[in-house]
């Protein structure tokens, strides 16, 4: 467990609870009231209380809250940007991937050959 969150595949409930706890601590550390933060974020105070309690909420509300706390850049940095590498651009003829395909799994019953 690192920083209160299990390392491997935490449930959404665990993530919501930890995120709510951290947001509440940050709000208190900055000496901001729930009503003032809710107003800055453009959400209802009840919504803020639900988020801080780890209850389900809309992604839009969480993003508004993060933005009001100045955390928007940190959220974007949490998900790395997948820029296409130059060699991949050459291999793909200049096109970027638009969908994923499952990898072919060779059957163990199929005999191996040189091609």
C-alpha positions as CSV (number, residue, x, y, z in Angstrom):
1,X,0.0,0.0,0.0
2,X,1.5,3.3,-1.1
3,X,0.0,6.6,0.1
4,X,-3.1,4.9,1.4
5,X,-3.9,3.3,-1.9
6,X,-3.2,-0.4,-2.7
7,X,-0.7,-0.8,-5.5
8,X,-2.5,-3.3,-7.7
9,X,-5.8,-2.5,-9.2
10,X,-7.6,-0.6,-6.4
11,X,-11.4,-0.5,-6.7
12,X,-13.2,2.7,-7.7
13,X,-14.6,2.8,-4.2
14,X,-11.0,2.8,-2.7
15,X,-9.9,5.5,-5.2
16,X,-13.0,7.7,-4.5
17,X,-12.4,7.5,-0.8
18,X,-8.7,8.3,-1.0
19,X,-9.3,11.1,-3.5
20,X,-12.0,12.6,-1.3
21,X,-9.8,12.4,1.8
22,X,-6.9,14.1,0.0
23,X,-9.1,16.9,-1.4
24,X,-10.5,17.6,2.0
25,X,-7.0,17.7,3.6
26,X,-5.9,20.1,0.8
27,X,-8.9,22.3,1.3
28,X,-8.3,22.5,5.0
29,X,-4.6,23.1,4.6
30,X,-5.4,26.1,2.4
31,X,-8.0,27.2,4.9
32,X,-10.9,27.3,2.5
33,X,-14.4,26.6,3.6
34,X,-16.6,24.0,1.8
35,X,-19.1,26.7,0.7
36,X,-16.3,29.0,-0.7
37,X,-14.7,26.1,-2.6
38,X,-18.0,24.9,-3.9
39,X,-18.8,28.4,-5.2
40,X,-15.4,28.7,-6.8
41,X,-15.8,25.3,-8.5
42,X,-19.3,26.0,-9.6
43,X,-20.8,23.0,-7.8
44,X,-23.2,22.7,-5.0
45,X,-21.9,22.4,-1.4
46,X,-23.7,19.1,-1.1
47,X,-21.7,17.8,-4.1
48,X,-18.4,18.9,-2.5
49,X,-19.4,17.1,0.7
50,X,-20.2,13.9,-1.2
51,X,-16.8,14.1,-3.1
52,X,-14.9,14.6,0.1
53,X,-16.8,11.7,1.7
54,X,-15.8,9.4,-1.2
55,X,-19.3,9.0,-2.5
56,X,-20.0,8.7,-6.3
57,X,-20.0,11.9,-8.2
58,X,-19.8,13.1,-11.8
59,X,-16.4,13.4,-13.5
60,X,-17.4,17.0,-14.4
61,X,-17.8,17.9,-10.7
62,X,-14.4,16.4,-9.8
63,X,-12.7,18.2,-12.7
64,X,-14.3,21.5,-11.7
65,X,-13.1,21.0,-8.1
66,X,-9.6,20.1,-9.2
67,X,-9.5,23.2,-11.4
68,X,-10.7,25.4,-8.6
69,X,-7.9,24.0,-6.4
70,X,-5.3,24.5,-9.1
71,X,-4.8,20.8,-9.7
72,X,-5.9,20.5,-13.4
73,X,-2.4,20.3,-14.7
74,X,-1.6,17.5,-12.3
75,X,-4.6,15.5,-13.4
76,X,-3.5,15.8,-17.0
77,X,0.0,14.8,-16.1
78,X,-1.4,11.7,-14.4
79,X,-2.3,10.3,-17.8
80,X,0.7,10.4,-20.1
81,X,0.3,11.9,-23.6
82,X,0.9,9.3,-26.2
83,X,2.7,11.1,-29.0
84,X,3.5,9.1,-32.0
85,X,7.2,8.4,-32.3
86,X,8.9,9.4,-35.6
87,X,9.7,5.8,-36.6
88,X,6.1,4.8,-36.0
89,X,4.9,7.7,-38.2
90,X,7.1,6.4,-41.0
91,X,6.0,2.8,-40.5
92,X,2.3,3.8,-40.5
93,X,2.6,6.1,-43.5
94,X,2.0,9.2,-41.5
95,X,-1.3,8.1,-40.0
96,X,-2.0,7.8,-36.3
97,X,-3.8,4.8,-34.8
98,X,-7.5,5.3,-34.4
99,X,-8.5,1.9,-33.0
100,X,-6.9,-1.1,-31.3
101,X,-6.8,-4.6,-32.6
102,X,-6.4,-7.7,-30.4
103,X,-3.1,-9.4,-30.8
104,X,-3.1,-12.7,-32.6
105,X,-2.4,-15.6,-30.3
106,X,-0.8,-18.6,-31.9
107,X,-2.4,-21.8,-31.1
108,X,0.0,-24.3,-29.3
109,X,-1.5,-27.0,-31.5
110,X,-0.3,-25.2,-34.6
111,X,3.1,-26.5,-35.6
112,X,5.9,-23.9,-35.7
113,X,7.5,-23.2,-39.1
114,X,10.0,-20.8,-40.6
115,X,7.2,-18.9,-42.5
